């Protein structure tokens, strides 16, 4: 039996065939994607259930601090890492207006600009609206303060492990690891090696 060529079909029949074929392909890909997501979810649940209570606590503290380190839209929590231009931001996801310095939400763009111009969180000497390189330094200071303050709230026996887990995110912040108290001997108490 020979199959008719696409040229032999009326154009509306060929279009219907192609639409149907695309829908079947999309359905197959959706099923495969869902199956893969279920596999990943089950693997993650198995990994989490294998954690000790201590490991769960460390992970929980890590997740809470990591969430605080990234600036987010005050309305929808969409993260923003960097931006160009004015500190009177508008969220790309929900269109909310807010201040890049303190994340204060505003209802309108002009209200947001007025807030940014007078924001108390803006570093001294910063441009009224355009931070240039100052925002990166400001963000690093904020992240350092948040991390230090949050680690101080964690029981000391867990704080070092949380710090270790956070290290890839905070490596450039020059924070000391909690729980490490390196005592340096005074000159008088130093060992005489001679």
N, C-alpha and C positions, 0 to 999 in steps of 0.2 A: 504494500500500500504506500503510495507516495503522498507526502504532505504538500499542501498547496503553499506556494511561496507568498511572502508578505505582499508582493506586487499584485497577486491575483485577488487579494481581499479588498472589499470596499474600505475606504479610509475610516469610516465610523466603526467598523468591525475591528479593524486593526488597533485603533485608539482604545476601544473597550478592552481588547485583549491585553494591551500594554498596561492599562490602568489596573486590571485584575491581577496581572503578573506582579506589578509593583506592590499591590496590597498584600499579596501572598508572601512576597519577600520581606516586607516590613513586619508582617505578623510572625514569620519565622525568626527574624532577627530579634524581635521583642521577646519571644519565648526563650531564645538562647540567652539573651541579656538577663532576663528575669531568673533563669536557672543559674547563671553564673553569680548573680547577686545573692541568691539564696545560699549557694556554696560558700561564698565569702562571708556571709552573715553567720552561717553555722560554724565556720572555722573560727571566726572572731569570738563567738559565744563560747565555744569550747576552750579557746585560749584564755578568755576572761574567767571562766569557771575554774580553770586550773590554777589561777593566781591565789596566793595566800591572802589572808585578811590584811596583812601589812602591805603587800604589793597592791592590793585594791585601794588602800588608803593613799599610798604614794601616788598612784595613777590618778586618783580623784583630785588630789591637791594639784598635781601637775596640770590636769585639764583645766581646772579653775583658774590657775595663774596664766596659763598659755592663752586662755580666752581673754584675759584682761590686758595682755601685752599688745594686742592688735586693736588699733582704733576702729570703731564700728559706728555705723549710722545709729543715732539714738532711737529711730522709729522702727526700722526693720532688722537691725543688727548686721547688715551687710558690711563686711570688712573692707577697709580701704588702707592700703599700705603707703601709697605715695600719690601726690597730685601735683599738677603744674598750675601755677597762677595764684589766684586769690584764696585766702583762708575762709571765705564765705562759701562753703561747699554746698552742693546739691547732690543727693544720693542718686546714683544711676539706676538703682533698683526701684525705689519708691518715690523719688522726686522730693524727699524731705530736704529742707534747708537747715544747715547747722554749722557751728563754728568748728574749725579744725583744731583750735587750741584747747577748748574746754568741752566740745561736743554738745554745747547748749543748742537745743532745737529752736527754730524760729518758724513762724507760719508763712512769712513772705520773704522774698529775696531782699527787699530794701530793709526790712527789720533785721535780717541776718547780717547785712553789711554794717548796719549801725552797731549791732552787738560786737562784731569782730573788731571794729575800730576802737572800741572801749574795753575789750575783753581783759579781765584781770589775770588770766593765765598767760597772756602773751608776754614773752620775755621783754625785759627792758631794752630799748633801742631797736626793737623789731619794727619793720615797716608796717604802716597802718593796715595794709591788706596783703601784701606780697612777701612771704617769708624768705624766699630764696633758700640759701643753705641753712638758715636758722631753724627750719622745721625739723630737719634730721637730728640736729643736736638736742632740740627740745624733746623730741620723741624718745631719744636715747635716755635723757634724764628722767622722763616720765616712766619709761620701762624699768629703769634702775630703781626708782623709788617704789613703784608698785611691787616689783619682785622682792625687794628688801622688806617692805612692810608685810607682804603676804607670807613670806618665809618666817617672819617673826611670830606670826599667829599659829604656826604649825608646831606641834610638839617637837622638842629638840631631837628626839631619837628618830624622827621621820624627815626633818627638814633637810638634812644632808643628802638623803636619797632623792628627795624631790628636786633639790638643786642639781644633782647629777643628771636627772632625767631632763631638766630644763636647759642644761648646759648648751646644747646646740642653738637654742633660741637666744641665750643671754651671754654668749661667750665674749662679746665685745663690750660688755657693760662694766667690767672690772669689779665684780662682786666677789667677796670672799665666800667660800663654801661654809655653810653653817656646820658647827660641830668640830671644826678644825681650829683648835687654839694652840698655835705653835708658840710655846713660851721660849723666849730668848734669854739666855742667862745674862745677868748683869756682869759687868767687867770684873767686879770683885768675886763673883761666884763662878767665873769661868774656870774650866779645868786648867791646871798648870801642866802643860805638855813638856816642859823643859827640865 
